[in-house]
Amino acid sequence: MALNNIRLKLKYEIDEALFFNSDPDRIFPSEVWDQIVKMKRLKQIQSKYSSMVKKRGDGRVYLYIDRQQISAKNEDALYEKLYQILFGIENSTMNDLFPMWLLWKRDNTPITGKTLQTYQRDFNKYIAPYSISDQKIKDLTAKDFIGLFREWTKTRSMTSRQFNNLKSEINGIFSYAINELEIVENNPARNVDAKMFPIKPVNNDDDVFTEEDRNTILRYLEDDDRPFSLAIQFAFQVTIRIAELKSLKWKNVHGNKIYVCGQLLETTNLKDDGTFEKRHFENVNHVKGNTDKGFRHLPLNSSALAILEKMKKYRTNSPYIFLDGDGNQMETTRFNRWLKRYCERAGVEYHSSHKIRFCVASILYTHGVPITTLQKYLGHTTVQMTMHYLRNVVNDDAVTDIIEKALT
């Protein structure tokens, strides 16, 4: 009965915060989430300890935990005291803080719902299953994280990128605990040298289309004027992201240039209860990285211009260029499905649509486009980012010819 009183009180507090607050801007979803978690924990406390509660002659109630007596004026107050002892914010674990951190990220940063969902998926797969996630965050040491990182990497199946993404997630949780909650003063995970763990070796030159692959695909598609074929051909002519390509508008074409100023993104929204809405597509007027470097004019060669002319027969009242034949903007999943089908028919190893951008950038660089110009065409903020895109995409004979011309 006592727990029911507490639950009714918490429910009233939540309703008051959501519906009766005179200033809606002061409603914090993370606080609502805290109350939901608290209700669940109070139920756990009652289930575990109710049979141990005894009553004194003066009306106070008490119980013993680890030979320590805990007392209060009534059961409501006793369960509240137990909650603070067992689950006070200073005793939070990574499992406790993770959903709070997600809501904080949603409300205070420009992060997308899709990225938050990726965080949740990775946390549930790589962090939550290990005992470290249930230890008090204030008690964690570098040694604890060394043990976790060894578990991740002991089979050499984790790439450097996966490892760094997961470590960044842990750093984010600790940053929240340090700067927002002020329950710890430092992050022990930062004291661990990542170089001591074996990662999966990756040959970057094998994961992109080569110049020969590109030429083979374009020859195969030369007489195919269907929408996805034309979109794939166009992607192999410019240094554009697929999300950007799908959002290109006819008004963005200016002579032999096209202006990149948006994306069609698959996204979702994190709800206050920690679950996610169904994914949907949304046109946004920003590019990856949210910097002005992403807004750029790309030069169109004669092949790209010819492709746009062919796309005009599919033009509708929609302002967008690349429609799927049914009048809808193209989806990346279908784009990749068609790309894979064409690769198989052309006898080329399939790579995802994102690797087309790597291929085009590498070919342009190999054939003399300065890296600073390439940086501008890719929409990168630094040359280092552009360097990451450069791969060995030409065969040995072509390299020999380039060396011959350059050094003779």
C-alpha positions, -999 to 999 in steps of 0.1 A, spaced: 0 0 0 29 23 8 44 19 -26 11 27 -43 10 60 -24 45 69 -37 36 59 -72 5 81 -71 26 110 -58 52 106 -86 24 103 -112 10 135 -99 44 152 -100 48 141 -137 13 153 -146 19 186 -129 52 191 -147 37 182 -181 3 198 -180 1 224 -152 34 242 -155 28 278 -164 61 279 -183 63 251 -209 99 259 -216 108 247 -181 96 211 -188 126 188 -190 119 154 -206 151 140 -189 135 148 -155 103 129 -165 125 100 -175 142 101 -141 108 98 -124 98 68 -146 130 51 -137 125 59 -100 90 44 -100 104 11 -114 131 10 -88 108 17 -59 88 -13 -71 119 -34 -70 128 -21 -35 94 -30 -22 95 -65 -38 129 -72 -22 126 -56 12 89 -54 22 91 -87 41 120 -74 62 102 -43 74 94 -42 111 75 -17 133 86 -1 166 64 6 195 66 44 187 52 37 152 85 41 133 94 13 108 129 -2 102 149 -30 87 185 -42 86 208 -43 56 243 -56 61 238 -53 99 230 -16 95 196 -4 108 177 19 85 146 35 99 119 61 90 86 74 103 66 52 78 70 28 49 68 56 23 97 74 39 116 41 44 114 32 8 125 67 -2 155 64 21 164 30 6 161 45 -29 186 73 -20 210 48 -4 208 23 -33 202 46 -63 211 81 -55 226 100 -84 261 97 -69 257 59 -71 247 59 -108 260 33 -132 266 36 -170 233 17 -174 216 44 -153 232 74 -170 230 62 -206 192 70 -212 196 103 -194 226 112 -216 206 103 -248 179 127 -238 204 154 -229 221 150 -263 187 152 -280 178 184 -262 211 202 -262 230 193 -294 223 191 -331 225 153 -331 201 134 -353 176 108 -340 192 82 -363 226 87 -346 210 85 -312 194 52 -322 229 39 -333 242 49 -299 215 29 -283 221 -1 -305 258 -1 -299 254 5 -261 230 -25 -258 254 -47 -278 288 -38 -266 285 -22 -231 253 -32 -214 260 -70 -214 292 -65 -194 294 -62 -156 312 -28 -159 279 -13 -170 263 -21 -136 292 -8 -115 290 26 -98 305 51 -123 324 68 -95 342 35 -87 353 27 -122 391 27 -129 413 24 -160 417 -13 -152 380 -19 -156 380 -4 -191 411 -23 -200 391 -55 -193 362 -43 -214 384 -33 -243 401 -67 -242 367 -84 -244 359 -63 -275 391 -69 -293 403 -104 -283 391 -120 -315 404 -92 -338 369 -88 -352 365 -51 -343 378 -24 -366 396 7 -354 366 28 -365 342 6 -344 365 7 -314 369 45 -315 331 50 -320 324 30 -289 351 47 -269 336 80 -279 303 69 -266 318 61 -232 336 95 -232 303 112 -239 286 95 -209 315 105 -186 315 140 -200 278 142 -190 285 128 -156 314 153 -150 301 185 -165 263 182 -161 258 160 -131 291 167 -113 292 132 -98 327 124 -109 358 144 -116 376 125 -143 372 99 -170 393 68 -164 387 55 -200 408 84 -213 438 70 -194 438 38 -215 461 35 -245 440 22 -273 471 10 -292 475 -19 -268 445 -37 -282 445 -58 -314 420 -46 -340 408 -61 -372 431 -52 -401 414 -34 -430 427 -29 -465 411 3 -475 421 -1 -511 399 -31 -514 366 -15 -502 360 10 -531 353 9 -568 384 12 -589 387 34 -620 383 2 -641 352 -8 -621 337 27 -628 343 25 -665 328 -10 -667 297 0 -649 292 31 -670 297 11 -702 271 -14 -690 246 14 -682 252 34 -713 219 26 -729 199 22 -697 178 53 -692 158 41 -662 158 64 -631 181 44 -608 205 37 -637 208 75 -645 212 83 -608 241 58 -605 257 71 -636 254 107 -623 270 97 -589 300 84 -608 305 118 -624 305 141 -593 319 141 -557 285 140 -540 270 122 -511 240 100 -519 219 119 -494 228 151 -512 221 136 -546 186 126 -536 178 161 -525 191 179 -556 166 203 -572 162 214 -608 167 250 -596 201 240 -582 214 236 -618 232 267 -630 247 261 -665 275 236 -661 274 236 -623 250 222 -596 246 237 -562 246 213 -532 226 227 -503 206 199 -486 201 162 -480 173 136 -479 179 118 -446 163 87 -431 157 98 -395 138 91 -363 130 109 -331 139 98 -295 107 99 -274 107 109 -237 102 73 -226 135 63 -242 120 46 -273 122 58 -309 95 67 -334 93 48 -366 120 59 -391 109 84 -418 126 105 -445 131 142 -442 146 168 -464 170 191 -445 186 223 -456 220 215 -441 248 191 -451 269 166 -432 290 183 -405 266 213 -403 293 237 -416 292 261 -445 319 241 -463 293 216 -473 274 241 -493 292 241 -527 290 243 -565 301 212 -583 313 213 -619 293 191 -643 311 175 -672 294 167 -705 283 132 -693 267 146 -662 248 172 -682 236 145 -707 223 125 -677 203 154 -664 188 159 -699 176 122 -698 162 127 -663 139 155 -676 115 129 -691 107 118 -655 102 154 -644 69 160 -625 56 188 -603 82 178 -578 112 202 -575 136 172 -571 157 158 -599 162 122 -590 128 105 -587 122 68 -586 98 65 -615 68 67 -592 73 104 -586 90 99 -552 125 109 -541 149 79 -542 157 60 -511 192 48 -504 182 12 -498 166 10 -532 196 29 -548 220 3 -533 198 -26 -544 199 -14 -580 236 -7 -577 242 -42 -565 221 -56 -593 240 -37 -619 274 -46 -604 265 -83 -606 254 -80 -642 285 -60 -652 309 -84 -634 321 -58 -609 325 -64 -571 297 -46 -553 304 -17 -528 278 5 -512 268 38 -528 290 58 -503 321 42 -519 313 58 -553 323 91 -537 356 76 -526 362 64 -562 354 97 -579 376 117 -555 405 93 -559 403 93 -597 403 131 -598 433 133 -575 452 107 -595 446 127 -626 459 159 -613 431 178 -594 448 196 -565 439 183 -531 427 217 -519 403 219 -549 392 184 -542 386 194 -505 362 221 -518 343 197 -541 339 171 -513 327 197 -488 353 189 -462 365 213 -435 401 200 -435 425 185 -460 430 156 -435 394 146 -441 400 147 -478 431 125 -474 409 98 -458 390 95 -491 420 89 -513 425 53 -524 446 34 -549 419 31 -576 441 28 -608 458 -4 -619 496 -8 -621 498 -2 -658 480 32 -655 503 42 -626 533 33 -648 520 55 -676 514 84 -651 550 81 -638 563 79 -674 546 112 -683 555 129 -651 592 121 -650 602 119 -686 
